[in-house]
Amino acid sequence: MKALMNQLRESAVNAILNADSPESLDALRVKYLGKKGELTAILKQMGKLSAQERPVMGQLANQIRAELEQAIDQTREKLEAAALEARLELEAVDVTVPGEDIRIGHKHPMYKALDEIKDIFVGMGFTVLDGPEVELASYNFDKLNAEEGHPSRDWSDTFYFDTDSRVMLRSQTSPMQVRAMETMPLPIRIVAPGRVYRKDEVDATHSPMFHQVEGMVIDKNVTMADLKGTLNLVMQELFGEGTVTRFRPHHFPFTEPSCEMDVQCHKCGGKGCPTCKGEGWIEVLGAGMIHPKVLEMSGIDSEEYTGWAFGMGLERLAMRRFKISDLRLIFENDVRFLEQF
């Protein structure tokens, strides 16, 4: 039995030290030291030995087990070191290789124009507000004096969520006028930029989703002259001194009197071209004195306070600011176009 155990020790140690993978090493451990391993099988024969031989064979078996375990640990360390070396070689980084050129992006031209507009108004004491894009009809129409039957409430113009026409994607940023009047102390000076949605056809100056900047002032003794002077100053700051503007009479249900403001076409200088549809002018905003009914519906005394409001199209301002000929370029995200800004 002693010879058999010595033979097992020699063959097992040799096999373990020559194992070439963690899997084969683990298989050898089970083969020799497992519950059904070869060493265990030999030890089961100790019952046939005499009382004098058993302690000697037991001591030899423990010595063999220790030697095998030591060989297993030694081989495992060798295999782990080899695996680490191979991984380091595979993942080696050549620090002399030039790095990749990382291109840093920049703001979209429309948001550059928006930042400039906000800076201009903040410099004049206005507060910038933000509001929901999914709006209630009470804010988008009712409290703005646009009664049932008004053309702007038609399903052909507005994106509704319900059959009762009470919840919609806002068609203007004007609801922020009402929200400000209901929550802010007087006097009020606010601008509210944001996305709005209308069922417009896509052409050089229209899109079903676009951006507006709403503005409003409510105070004592506010007049139409204040409105025109403020808007002319904004256009001068935005487009440069000498910018040509004009005001045209118009009608909005929430302002009275009302007007629209145009700037001279940047593409043709007023001569007429496809960008301005041959008119020489591009409409940028609608404005007017806030209707007394709108003030009263928000709990403001129209006998003591007056106000004015406007809503300007951000895309058209960006077109004029950066001399863009087609509004669709702003939404197409053509890198060749955006890189110019």
GUVEXPA-601167 format. One record per residue (C-alpha): y, z, x; residue number from 1. Coordinates in steps of 0.2 Angstrom, whole numbers, plus 2048, in hexadecimal, padded with zeros to 3 digits. Last residue first. Layout:
<recs>
{y->Y z->Z x->X i->NUM}
...
</recs>
This chain:
<recs>
{y->98C z->74A x->790 i->341}
{y->986 z->739 x->796 i->340}
{y->974 z->740 x->797 i->339}
{y->973 z->741 x->784 i->338}
{y->973 z->72E x->782 i->337}
{y->966 z->72A x->78F i->336}
{y->95C z->739 x->788 i->335}
{y->95B z->731 x->777 i->334}
{y->95B z->740 x->76C i->333}
{y->95C z->735 x->75C i->332}
{y->968 z->742 x->752 i->331}
{y->979 z->73F x->75B i->330}
{y->975 z->72C x->75D i->329}
{y->974 z->72B x->74A i->328}
{y->987 z->72F x->749 i->327}
{y->98B z->71E x->751 i->326}
{y->99A z->71A x->75D i->325}
{y->99B z->72A x->767 i->324}
{y->9AD z->72C x->76E i->323}
{y->9A9 z->73E x->775 i->322}
{y->9B6 z->747 x->76A i->321}
{y->9B6 z->73A x->75C i->320}
{y->9A3 z->73A x->75A i->319}
{y->9A3 z->74D x->75C i->318}
{y->9AF z->74F x->74E i->317}
{y->9A5 z->743 x->743 i->316}
{y->995 z->74E x->747 i->315}
{y->99E z->75E x->743 i->314}
{y->9A4 z->758 x->732 i->313}
{y->9B3 z->763 x->72C i->312}
{y->9B4 z->76F x->71D i->311}
{y->9C5 z->776 x->719 i->310}
{y->9CD z->785 x->711 i->309}
{y->9DE z->78B x->70B i->308}
{y->9E3 z->79C x->704 i->307}
{y->9EE z->7A5 x->6F8 i->306}
{y->9F0 z->7B7 x->6F4 i->305}
{y->9FB z->7C1 x->6E8 i->304}
{y->9FA z->7B7 x->6D8 i->303}
{y->9E8 z->7B1 x->6DD i->302}
{y->9E2 z->7C3 x->6DC i->301}
{y->9D1 z->7C2 x->6E5 i->300}
{y->9C1 z->7C8 x->6DC i->299}
{y->9B6 z->7B9 x->6E2 i->298}
{y->9B7 z->7B0 x->6D1 i->297}
{y->9CA z->7B3 x->6D2 i->296}
{y->9CC z->7AA x->6E3 i->295}
{y->9C1 z->79B x->6DD i->294}
{y->9CC z->79A x->6CD i->293}
{y->9DC z->79A x->6D8 i->292}
{y->9D5 z->78A x->6E0 i->291}
{y->9D6 z->78C x->6F3 i->290}
{y->9E3 z->781 x->6FB i->289}
{y->9DC z->771 x->702 i->288}
{y->9D0 z->769 x->70E i->287}
{y->9C3 z->75B x->711 i->286}
{y->9BF z->757 x->723 i->285}
{y->9BC z->74A x->730 i->284}
{y->9BF z->739 x->728 i->283}
{y->9BF z->72B x->735 i->282}
{y->9CE z->71F x->735 i->281}
{y->9D0 z->70C x->73A i->280}
{y->9C9 z->707 x->729 i->279}
{y->9BD z->6FA x->72F i->278}
{y->9AD z->704 x->72C i->277}
{y->9B4 z->711 x->738 i->276}
{y->9A5 z->70E x->744 i->275}
{y->9A4 z->6FC x->73F i->274}
{y->9B6 z->6F8 x->745 i->273}
{y->9C8 z->6F9 x->73E i->272}
{y->9D8 z->6F8 x->748 i->271}
{y->9DB z->70B x->748 i->270}
{y->9D8 z->70E x->75B i->269}
{y->9C8 z->704 x->75A i->268}
{y->9BB z->710 x->760 i->267}
{y->9C4 z->721 x->75F i->266}
{y->9C8 z->71E x->74C i->265}
{y->9D8 z->727 x->747 i->264}
{y->9D5 z->738 x->740 i->263}
{y->9D3 z->73B x->72D i->262}
{y->9D7 z->74A x->723 i->261}
{y->9D2 z->74B x->710 i->260}
{y->9DD z->754 x->704 i->259}
{y->9DD z->761 x->6F6 i->258}
{y->9EA z->769 x->6EB i->257}
{y->9E1 z->773 x->6E4 i->256}
{y->9D0 z->778 x->6ED i->255}
{y->9BF z->77D x->6E6 i->254}
{y->9BC z->76E x->6DB i->253}
{y->9C1 z->761 x->6E8 i->252}
{y->9CD z->753 x->6E5 i->251}
{y->9D6 z->748 x->6F2 i->250}
{y->9E7 z->744 x->6F9 i->249}
{y->9E6 z->73D x->70A i->248}
{y->9EB z->745 x->71B i->247}
{y->9ED z->73B x->72B i->246}
{y->9EA z->73E x->73D i->245}
{y->9EF z->736 x->74E i->244}
{y->9EA z->740 x->75D i->243}
{y->9F9 z->740 x->769 i->242}
{y->9F4 z->74F x->773 i->241}
{y->9E1 z->750 x->775 i->240}
{y->9D1 z->74F x->76A i->239}
{y->9CD z->761 x->768 i->238}
{y->9DE z->76A x->76A i->237}
{y->9E7 z->75C x->761 i->236}
{y->9DB z->75D x->753 i->235}
{y->9DC z->770 x->752 i->234}
{y->9EF z->76F x->751 i->233}
{y->9EF z->762 x->743 i->232}
{y->9E3 z->76D x->73A i->231}
{y->9EE z->77C x->73B i->230}
{y->9FE z->773 x->737 i->229}
{y->9F6 z->76B x->728 i->228}
{y->9EF z->77C x->721 i->227}
{y->9FF z->785 x->724 i->226}
{y->A09 z->778 x->71B i->225}
{y->9FD z->77A x->70D i->224}
{y->A03 z->78C x->70B i->223}
{y->9FE z->79E x->70E i->222}
{y->A0A z->7AA x->707 i->221}
{y->9FE z->7B9 x->707 i->220}
{y->9EE z->7B7 x->70F i->219}
{y->9DE z->7AD x->70E i->218}
{y->9D9 z->7A1 x->71C i->217}
{y->9C9 z->796 x->71C i->216}
{y->9BE z->78B x->727 i->215}
{y->9AE z->783 x->725 i->214}
{y->9A6 z->779 x->733 i->213}
{y->999 z->76D x->72D i->212}
{y->989 z->766 x->735 i->211}
{y->97E z->758 x->72F i->210}
{y->96E z->755 x->726 i->209}
{y->96C z->746 x->71B i->208}
{y->976 z->73B x->728 i->207}
{y->986 z->731 x->727 i->206}
{y->993 z->729 x->733 i->205}
{y->989 z->71A x->73B i->204}
{y->97C z->71A x->72D i->203}
{y->96F z->725 x->725 i->202}
{y->970 z->726 x->712 i->201}
{y->976 z->736 x->70B i->200}
{y->96C z->742 x->701 i->199}
{y->975 z->751 x->707 i->198}
{y->971 z->760 x->712 i->197}
{y->97C z->76C x->71C i->196}
{y->97A z->774 x->72D i->195}
{y->986 z->781 x->733 i->194}
{y->998 z->786 x->739 i->193}
{y->9A2 z->794 x->730 i->192}
{y->9B4 z->797 x->735 i->191}
{y->9BD z->7A6 x->72E i->190}
{y->9CE z->7AD x->72C i->189}
{y->9CF z->7BA x->71E i->188}
{y->9DE z->7C6 x->719 i->187}
{y->9D6 z->7CF x->710 i->186}
{y->9C5 z->7D9 x->712 i->185}
{y->9B5 z->7CF x->714 i->184}
{y->9A6 z->7D0 x->708 i->183}
{y->9AA z->7C6 x->6F8 i->182}
{y->9B6 z->7BA x->700 i->181}
{y->9AB z->7B7 x->70F i->180}
{y->99C z->7B3 x->704 i->179}
{y->9A7 z->7A7 x->6F9 i->178}
{y->9AE z->79E x->708 i->177}
{y->99C z->79D x->710 i->176}
{y->997 z->793 x->701 i->175}
{y->9A2 z->785 x->708 i->174}
{y->996 z->781 x->715 i->173}
{y->991 z->772 x->70C i->172}
{y->981 z->76A x->703 i->171}
{y->977 z->77A x->705 i->170}
{y->965 z->777 x->704 i->169}
{y->961 z->77C x->6F2 i->168}
{y->95E z->78A x->6E5 i->167}
{y->965 z->789 x->6D3 i->166}
{y->961 z->778 x->6CE i->165}
{y->955 z->77E x->6C0 i->164}
{y->947 z->773 x->6C6 i->163}
{y->946 z->77D x->6D6 i->162}
{y->948 z->779 x->6E9 i->161}
{y->957 z->76D x->6E8 i->160}
{y->95D z->760 x->6F5 i->159}
{y->96E z->75A x->6EF i->158}
{y->976 z->749 x->6EC i->157}
{y->96A z->740 x->6E0 i->156}
{y->965 z->750 x->6D8 i->155}
{y->977 z->751 x->6D2 i->154}
{y->981 z->760 x->6D6 i->153}
{y->98F z->757 x->6E0 i->152}
{y->992 z->74C x->6D0 i->151}
{y->999 z->75C x->6C6 i->150}
{y->98F z->75D x->6B6 i->149}
{y->98D z->770 x->6B7 i->148}
{y->99D z->777 x->6BF i->147}
{y->9A4 z->776 x->6D1 i->146}
{y->9B0 z->784 x->6D1 i->145}
{y->9AB z->78B x->6E2 i->144}
{y->9A3 z->79A x->6DA i->143}
{y->997 z->78E x->6D0 i->142}
{y->993 z->781 x->6DE i->141}
{y->98B z->787 x->6EE i->140}
{y->98D z->79A x->6EB i->139}
{y->986 z->79A x->6D9 i->138}
{y->97A z->78C x->6DD i->137}
{y->971 z->797 x->6E9 i->136}
{y->96F z->792 x->6FB i->135}
{y->962 z->78E x->708 i->134}
{y->96C z->78B x->718 i->133}
{y->971 z->79D x->719 i->132}
{y->981 z->7A3 x->721 i->131}
{y->98A z->7A4 x->732 i->130}
{y->99C z->7AA x->735 i->129}
{y->9A9 z->7A8 x->743 i->128}
{y->9B9 z->7B2 x->741 i->127}
{y->9CA z->7AA x->743 i->126}
{y->9D8 z->7B1 x->74E i->125}
{y->9E0 z->7A1 x->754 i->124}
{y->9D6 z->7A2 x->764 i->123}
{y->9C6 z->7A4 x->75A i->122}
{y->9CB z->793 x->752 i->121}
{y->9CC z->789 x->762 i->120}
{y->9BD z->791 x->76A i->119}
{y->9B3 z->78D x->75A i->118}
{y->9B8 z->77B x->75B i->117}
{y->9B4 z->77A x->76E i->116}
{y->9A3 z->782 x->76B i->115}
{y->9A0 z->775 x->75D i->114}
{y->9A4 z->766 x->767 i->113}
{y->998 z->76C x->775 i->112}
{y->98C z->76F x->767 i->111}
{y->98D z->75D x->762 i->110}
{y->98C z->757 x->774 i->109}
{y->97B z->75F x->776 i->108}
{y->97C z->76D x->783 i->107}
{y->974 z->76B x->794 i->106}
{y->963 z->768 x->79C i->105}
{y->95E z->76D x->7AD i->104}
{y->953 z->761 x->7B6 i->103}
{y->946 z->769 x->7C1 i->102}
{y->942 z->75E x->7D1 i->101}
{y->931 z->762 x->7D7 i->100}
{y->92F z->76B x->7E7 i->99}
{y->92E z->763 x->7F8 i->98}
{y->91D z->766 x->801 i->97}
{y->91F z->772 x->810 i->96}
{y->919 z->781 x->806 i->95}
{y->907 z->779 x->804 i->94}
{y->8FF z->784 x->7F7 i->93}
{y->8ED z->789 x->7F9 i->92}
{y->8E4 z->78A x->7E9 i->91}
{y->8D4 z->782 x->7EF i->90}
{y->8D4 z->78B x->800 i->89}
{y->8D8 z->79C x->7F8 i->88}
{y->8CA z->799 x->7EB i->87}
{y->8BD z->794 x->7F9 i->86}
{y->8C2 z->7A4 x->803 i->85}
{y->8C0 z->7AF x->7F4 i->84}
{y->8AF z->7A8 x->7F0 i->83}
{y->8AA z->7AB x->802 i->82}
{y->8B0 z->7BD x->802 i->81}
{y->8A7 z->7C0 x->7F1 i->80}
{y->897 z->7B8 x->7F9 i->79}
{y->898 z->7C3 x->808 i->78}
{y->89C z->7D3 x->7FE i->77}
{y->88D z->7CF x->7F3 i->76}
{y->881 z->7CC x->802 i->75}
{y->886 z->7DD x->809 i->74}
{y->884 z->7E6 x->7F8 i->73}
{y->873 z->7DE x->7F6 i->72}
{y->86D z->7E2 x->807 i->71}
{y->872 z->7F4 x->805 i->70}
{y->869 z->7F5 x->7F4 i->69}
{y->859 z->7EE x->7FD i->68}
{y->85A z->7FA x->80B i->67}
{y->85C z->809 x->7FF i->66}
{y->84D z->803 x->7F4 i->65}
{y->843 z->801 x->804 i->64}
{y->847 z->813 x->809 i->63}
{y->843 z->81A x->7F8 i->62}
{y->832 z->811 x->7F8 i->61}
{y->82F z->818 x->80A i->60}
{y->832 z->82A x->804 i->59}
{y->827 z->827 x->7F5 i->58}
{y->819 z->820 x->800 i->57}
{y->81A z->82F x->80B i->56}
{y->81B z->83B x->7FC i->55}
{y->80C z->833 x->7F4 i->54}
{y->800 z->832 x->803 i->53}
{y->7FC z->845 x->804 i->52}
{y->7F8 z->846 x->7F2 i->51}
{y->7EC z->837 x->7F3 i->50}
{y->7F1 z->826 x->7EC i->49}
{y->7EB z->81E x->7DD i->48}
{y->7FA z->824 x->7D3 i->47}
{y->805 z->81B x->7DF i->46}
{y->801 z->80B x->7D7 i->45}
{y->810 z->80B x->7CB i->44}
{y->81B z->80B x->7DB i->43}
{y->815 z->7F9 x->7DF i->42}
{y->81B z->7F3 x->7CE i->41}
{y->82C z->7FC x->7D0 i->40}
{y->82E z->7F3 x->7E1 i->39}
{y->82A z->7E2 x->7D9 i->38}
{y->836 z->7E3 x->7CB i->37}
{y->832 z->7E8 x->7B9 i->36}
{y->83F z->7F5 x->7B8 i->35}
{y->84A z->7EB x->7C4 i->34}
{y->84B z->7EE x->7D6 i->33}
{y->842 z->7DE x->7DE i->32}
{y->844 z->7D0 x->7D1 i->31}
{y->853 z->7D8 x->7C9 i->30}
{y->85C z->7D9 x->7D9 i->29}
{y->856 z->7C7 x->7DD i->28}
{y->85D z->7C0 x->7CD i->27}
{y->86E z->7C9 x->7D1 i->26}
{y->86E z->7C1 x->7E2 i->25}
{y->86A z->7B0 x->7DA i->24}
{y->879 z->7B1 x->7CE i->23}
{y->885 z->7B8 x->7DB i->22}
{y->881 z->7A8 x->7E5 i->21}
{y->879 z->7A3 x->7F6 i->20}
{y->86C z->7B1 x->7F8 i->19}
{y->866 z->7B1 x->80A i->18}
{y->869 z->7C4 x->80D i->17}
{y->85F z->7C7 x->7FD i->16}
{y->850 z->7BC x->802 i->15}
{y->84F z->7C4 x->813 i->14}
{y->850 z->7D6 x->80C i->13}
{y->843 z->7D2 x->7FF i->12}
{y->836 z->7CA x->80B i->11}
{y->837 z->7D8 x->817 i->10}
{y->837 z->7E6 x->80B i->9}
{y->829 z->7DF x->801 i->8}
{y->81E z->7DD x->811 i->7}
{y->822 z->7EF x->815 i->6}
{y->81D z->7F4 x->803 i->5}
{y->80C z->7EB x->804 i->4}
{y->809 z->7F2 x->815 i->3}
{y->80C z->804 x->80E i->2}
{y->800 z->800 x->800 i->1}
</recs>
